[in-house]
Amino acid sequence: MYSWLGEIIAEEISELTWQQAKAAALGDISRAQAFGITSANVDMMIQARSQLLKSVLPDFRQFYRTNLRANYEAMLVVLWDLWLPLGMKLAAHRQSLNRPLIQGILGVQGTGKTTMCQVLSLILQKLGYRSLSWSLDDLYKTYSDRLILLQQDPRLSWRGPPGTHDVDLGLNVLEQIRQGETSVTVPRFEKSLYAGAGDRTTPEIVTNIDIVLFEGWFVGVRPIDPKAFENTPPPIITDTDKVFARDMNQQLSNYLPLWDCLDSLILLYPTDYRSSLTWRKQAEQQMVAAGKSGMSDSQIEEFVNYFWRSLHPELFLKPMLRSPSVADVVIEISPDRTFGAVYQTEC
């Protein structure tokens, strides 16, 4: 942990501590640009972040005990360096819009989308904003509709790929929130129903939402040039694999009206996409150790490869790093699941 961060937490901020905090905030130029920190406003930004830290810390400690397994001091650094300035950025964006903000969060399996949304919700609450954490998963078609879909296209053996969601339902919900509807009925999905196949469950009624944190494994992902499938990475190997990949790419066009509702998009980008397979295995092992049912390593590999065949990270995510019109902020995730570089996409 930064040696000076403990002093900020203890509210014993010396001039040296203040200068160290400012130097750290400005030292990473790309991160500073992403969070709107300049030499002109750094004093104000550090002061606001310090006050916010004091407000958030009790709830964050409780969240850590319940949900996080990483070292507490390491998580405090993440809170200070990433989650607090990100929450402040979202609050400022919401204020500038003068209407509800629809914030997209894109990340493949294991990148920490759910955790980020939960922490951001804590932070935004302290800033006076009501947030809704909502997932693309909540828009899955009903169990009965997916049975029909499976008969039409047996390749859709798992829920998740493009084509298994009710896009119109999502559009309706986001439009109501954007228009400032006081009360909105939000669909929810329970994955444990029907022996893990999942189905819609009791919807949630939300009121006066300021910021929607809309996350998912391909939220904001747009179709790519079909020529990209002429030379594909594994596990897209056979002609059949390539046909499936092309069809899923074409399905993405149906999601574009939904992505157009996003005011901005955060990309949680694994520096090695193959890490998501390792992370999934670790998660399943933890579930088994806790006495819950889980998949075997071979089942996990089959599951993850299925999603890579539908929307391969190398084909769909990598180009987004160079496209400012798609992702606004990129947060890199290292193979050990620590956060790396934070930057705005190139202009």
ABEGO torsion letter per residue (X at the ends): XBAAAAAAAAGBBBAAAAAAAAAAAAABAAAAAAAGBBAAAAAAAAAAAAAAAAAAAAAAAAAAAAABABBAAAAAAAAAAAAAAAAAAAAAAAAAAGBBBBBBBBBBBGAGAAAAAAAAAAAAAAAGBBBBBBBAAAABBBAAAAAAAAAABAABABBGBBGABBAAAAAAAAAAAAAGBABBBBBBBBAABGGGAEBBBBBBBBBGBABBBBBEAABGBBBBBAAAAABBBOABABAAAAAAAAAAAAAAAAAAAAAAABABBBBBBBABAAAAAAAAAAAAAAAAAAGBBBBBAAAAAAAAAAAAAABBAAAAAAAAAABAAABABBBBBBAAGBBBBBBBBBX
